[in-house]
Each structure stands twice: as structure tokens, then as C-alpha cells.
Amino acid sequence: MPLPEPSATLMFREAAEAADVVARQFARNRAVLETLAARLRAAPPPFVVTCARGSSDHAATYGKYLLETQLGVVVASASPSVGSVYASPLRMQGALFIAISQSGKSPDLLRNVEAAKAGGAHVVALVNVEDSPLAALADTVIALHAGEERSVAATKSYLASLSALLQLTAVWKQDTDLLDALERLPAALRAAWACDWRAVAEGLQDATNLFVLGRGLGLGAAQEAALKFKETCGLHAEAYSSAEVKHGPMALVGPGFPVLAFAQPDDTGAGTRAVADEFAARGAQVWLAGAGGDLPVVTPPHPACAPLLVVQSFYRAINALALSRGHNPDLPPHLNKVTETV
């Protein structure tokens, strides 16, 4: 079967919808988030727990840094196997438990939600399918409002998960800068979609592996990019913190080794740029998205918005790269849209 043109894939069309999805989500979710935020301010949770897999877990990584830096609340990631396989009861009295899923159907996620509720947590579901089993179990449902997503590779639902976490944080904190950034984010996403990252698609056409670097709020973006390289392009990619990569993995980086780096526009950015410069000095093939980098980026309305914008630019490039490597990004081999792990 011949491959489609880049703009004809489901992945391209769905990713292009992200700005409209986010604008719709912000408008529709404001009331439910104000109610939830008032509850959280009145009875602050001692800690927050996230539970997710795949792209949703990369959104949870972003949520961890976002909530910890903006609200000072400790965020932990629950291992789904603890509840679904080991069936270990966990003490979560008063905690906020955030489950993130596009479909809301995976059995392991549902079992962990049940365990969290039994342990005394308030369960919030970030879910795209509003009549899903996850939504039925949750105490509060924050709908992603992404609409149907048919491509196996998640795009608009991933960005909708990030924007939902961003809106939750802004409303909970009552932060005027963040709230103002929400108003400007859809326009910034449209500009990010227009950014030309053709250099990445052309430079990785014959690659066999690469590193993707990020740090802090940008680490989840690096994780998401590495997953997309694997599932849509058949290209082995590993995501690392730009600090963690120096603890061993950097020994692999030499002449010609590909590295894609996301320099977050905050205090972590300088360190990421320094590592990218070090790798380039060794002869590595480096692309840097961020201040001083060679990939065009949109100035975010707030630093916390930057990961959404770089991922949106990346999605357009990865769609083109997949096709140039002979892969249909909508139909990765051996994968299904809904993965139901136990």
C-alpha cells in the first residue's frame, strides 16, 4: 500500500487540531477546575500521585515538575503493577491521585484507581473518553476534549493532557501570570505548528539511534519525542535528563551520533545548552530547540508552556520523518490504539 502524503496522515491532521482542542478544553473545564481547586486550597493534599502509561505517563512527568515548582507539593508516580499485579494496599489518606488516560479502559489503571480510593485519596481522571470506566470511577473528571483520535500515535490527546495539568495548576494556585498564559497558548500552538523543523526530518532519515535530551519541565517532552521516534519511525531513541545523561550514557556520544535537545526557557536551559555544545564539540550531530539553538521555536507566553510548543513543532517533523523512512505513522507495527495492560 502506498504511503500517504505528509499532510494526509491522521497523525498530521490530528496534531494540527491541538490549538483548537486546547482552546475548547480551557473554556469547558473552567467550572469543574474552579470547584476542584477550591477543594484543594481548603484541604491541601499532603502529596500528589500520578498513574499513567505511555504518552500519558510522559504528561505525568510534566505534571510532576509543574506541580512541584508552582505549588510546592510533592508528586510521586505510582507503579501500576503495585495495585494490579501485587495488589498491595497503599496509604493515601487525603492525597490527590491523578490518573491520565486517553481511553480510560486499561485494567491496571482502573485497579490502581480503586486502590487509591480505598486508601483515602481523591481521584481525578484526565481522560478523553468521558463515558469510560475510568471516568465512572473518578471523584472528579477533567475531560481532555480532544475528540476522536484515530492515529495509533497520540498527539492532540497528549498535548491536551499537558494543557489540562497546566490549567489545573493555574486555577489551583490562582496565578495571574499562568492564567494569562492560558489565554495566549492556543495562538502560540498555531505558531509552533508552522515552525520548520525539516532539518531534523532530513538529518535522521538514515539514523539507527539517537538521544533526546530535556530537563525539568522539558523532560516529559524528551520522553514523548523518544517514544514517537520508536513507534512511528522504527528508530531507537532514548530520552535522558540533560543532567542524567552525564552519568554514563554520554560515553556513547561521539562523531556523528545524533542528539535532539530541548532547552527549557528557565534555569535548566543553560545546562542543556552546555551539554549540547559539549556533544557538538565531539562531532555529534546535534539539533537544539531553545534559545540559541538551530531549530525555530515560539516564545512561550510562560515558561511552563514551552514543552507544549516544542512538542507541537516536533510532531510535524516526526510525521514527515516516518514517511521518509517508509513508515506509516498512523499504523505502527504490532501496536494498537488502546493498550489494555493488567
N, C-alpha and C positions, 0 to 999 in steps of 0.2 A: 504494500500500500504506500503510495507516495506521501511524503511529509507535507503538511500544510505550510503556507506562507507564515512568517513570524506573527503578523497581526491577526491571523485567522485561528490561532490556537485558543482553546478555552482558557489556558493559563494567562495568555496576553489579555484577553477580553475581561477576565475576572479581576486580574490585578489592576487593570485600568479603571475599575469601578471603585477603588478603595476610597478616594476622596469623597464620593457621594455616600458611600457606606458610613464613613466616619461622621459626616455632617448629619445624616439621618439618625445615627446612633446617639450623638450628643443631644439632639432635640428630644428624642423619645425616652431617653433614660434619665433625664434630669430629675424628675419627681421621685422615682424609686431610689436614686442615689442620694437625694437630699434626706429621705426618710432613713436610709441605712446610715448615712454619715451622722445624723443627729443621734442615732442609737450608739454609734461608736464613740462619739465625743462624750456622751453621757456616761457610758460604761466602757472606757478604753480597754481593748483586749490586751492581756499580758504578752501575747505573741500572736503571730500570724503563721498559718501553714498553707502551703500551696500543694496541689496534687494535679499532675498532668503528664502526658506523654507526647513525644514527637514535637512538632512545631508549637503545640500548646505549652509544652514544658519550656521551650525557649522563651515564650511570652512570660512564663512564670519567673524565669531568670531576670528578665527586665523588671517584673513586678517586685522582686526582692530588693533590687538596688533602688528602685523608685520609692518604695515604702520606707526602707531603712534610711535613705538620705533625706527624704522630705518630712517624714513623721517620727523618725527615731524608734520605730517599733521593730523588734527582731522578727525576721521572716525565715522560716525553715521550709525545706522541701520534703514532703512525705514520700517515702518509697512505697509505691502501690503494692508491692509484694508483701509488705508487713501486714496489711489488712487482708489482702485477697488470698495469699498463699499460707502465710504463717498464722493468720487470724489472731494477731496479738492485740489485745485491748490497749488503747492509749489514753493517757490522762490529758484532756484538752479543755478542762473547765474554763469557760469564759473566753476561749481563743476564737479567732476568726479563721475559718477554714475556707480557702478559695479553690474551687475545682474548676478547671478550664478545659473545655472540650468543644469541638465543632459539632459532633453528632450527639453527645450526651448518652452514648449507648455502651461504652466499654465496661464489661463486668468488673474489672479490677477497680476502676474509678468509682463505680457505684458502691462496691463493698467498702471502700475506704470512706466514702461519704457517710454510709450507715455507721461505720465505726466512729467517725468524728462526732456525729450527732449523739451517739451513745456515750461518748466521752465528755460531752458537755459543750461542744463547740457550736458556734453559729455558722451555718454553712451557706456560702454564697456560690452560686453557679454562674460562670461566664460561659454561655452556651449559645450556639447558633440555632439549634432546633428547639423551639420553645415548648413543644409538646413531648419532649424526650423524657426518658426515665430519670435522668439527672435533674432536669427542671422540676419534676414531680417531687423529688426527694429534698430539694434545697429549701432553706428558710427564706432566702432572697434570690431572685433570678435577675441577672443582668444580661439581657438579650444582646447578642452581638449585632443583630440586624444586618448581617452580610448578605442575606438572600441565598438562593441555591448556589452551591459551589460544586461544579461537576468535574473539574480537573482533579486528578488524584493529588497533585501538588497544591497544598494550601497556600493561598496568597492573601486575598482580601479578608479571610477569616482570621489569619494570623495578625494582620495589621489591626483588625477590629478588636482583637484580644488586647493588644497593646493600648489602643485608644480607650478601651473600657477601663483598664487599670489606671490610665492617666486621668480620666475623668473622675474615677473614684477617689484618687489621691487628691485632686484639686478641690473637690467638693468637701471631702473629709477635713482637709487642712484649712479650707476657706482661704486659699491663697490667691490673691488677686492677679499676680503675675501668671500663675498657671491657668487660672480661669480665662484670662485674656488670651493666652496662647491657644486654648481650645478653639476660640472663635476664628483664629487665623490658620489653624492646622490644615483644614481641607484645601485651602488655596495653596499652601506650601506643598501638600502632597501632589497636587496637579503639576506644580512646577518641577517637583522631583521626578515625576514620571517622564517629563520631557528631557531630563538630563541624558547626555550622550556618554554611555559607558561602553561604547563599541570597542575600546582598547582591551577591555577585559575579555569580551567575547572572542576577539580575534587572537589575543595572546594566549588563550588557553585551549585553542582548538585541538592541539595535538598533545596536551599535557596528560600526565598519568596520575599526578598527585599534587597537592598544594596545602599550605597552611592558610587559615583565615584568622586574623587577629582582631581583638577588641578588648575593652576593659571597662569595668564598672557598668554603667547604663548601656554601654555598647557591646557587652559580652554576649547577650542574648541574640543580638543581630549577627554576630560572627557565628554563633551556633546554628542559627537559621540558614545562613548562607552556606555553611559547610554541608548541612543536610540536603539543601537543594542541589548542590553540585553532585552529590551522590545519587539522589533519586531521579533527577531529570537528565543528567549528562553522563552517568556511568563513570564519574570522575571522583577518585578517592580524595577527600578533603577532610582535614582535622581542624577544629576550632580550638583556639587557646587564648587565654588572657595574655595580653602583651607583657605582663609580669611573669606569668607562669611558664611561658614558652622558654624563658631563660633558664629554667630548672631542668635541663636535659634535652627537650625536643629541638632546641636551636642547633644542636650538633648536626642535625640533618641538613641544615640550610647552607648551601654552597652555590657555586656558579650555576646559573640557570634555574635554580629551584624557585617555583612560583609562590608568591606571598601576596595575599589581598588583606589590607589593613584598614580598619575603620577607626579613625581618631576622633573620639568623642569630644565635643567642644566644651570641656570642663577641665578640671585639674588632672584628669587621667590622660588627656590628649598629648601632652608633651612627651610622656613616657612611651606612648605608642609610636609617635613620630620618631623618637630616638631609636627604637628597636627597628623600625622600618629603614631608617638611614643606615644602621649597622648592617642589616641584611643586604641592602643595596650595595654597600661598600665591599661586600664579599662576592659580588657578582650575581646575587639573586635577582630574579625578575619580580619587581615589587610594584604593586599599584596601591596608592594611598588615597582614601576618601576622607577628606577633612582639611582643615586649614593647612595651606602649604602643599597639599597633595596634587597629584596629576589627574584625579578624577573630579569632574564637576559636582559640586554639592550645593544644596539650597541652604541658605542661612536659616536656622530654625527659629520659630517665634519664642522658644525657650529651649535650653539645652536638653531637657527631658524629651523633647520632640524629635531630636536628631536621629535616634535609632529608627523611627518610623520612616523618615525621609530617605536615609541611605538604603534601607531595605526596599523601599518602593523603586528607587533607581536601579538597584541590583536585580529586581525581578524582571525588568525589561531586558536586561543584559543576559540573564541566565536563560530566558526563553530563547533568545537568538543563539546562544552558545549550544544549547541542547540540539537545536535543529541543525546547526552546522556540523555537529558531531554525529549526525544520523539518528538522533533520538527524538521521539515524540514526547514532549514534556507532559502531555495530558495522560499518557498511558505508560508509566514506568513499568518495567518487567517485574513480575512477582508481587506487585503491590495492589492493594485495594483502597478505595476511598475511605472506608470505615474499617479500622483495625480493632477487633474486639479481643483484647488480651485478658487473661484470667490471673 
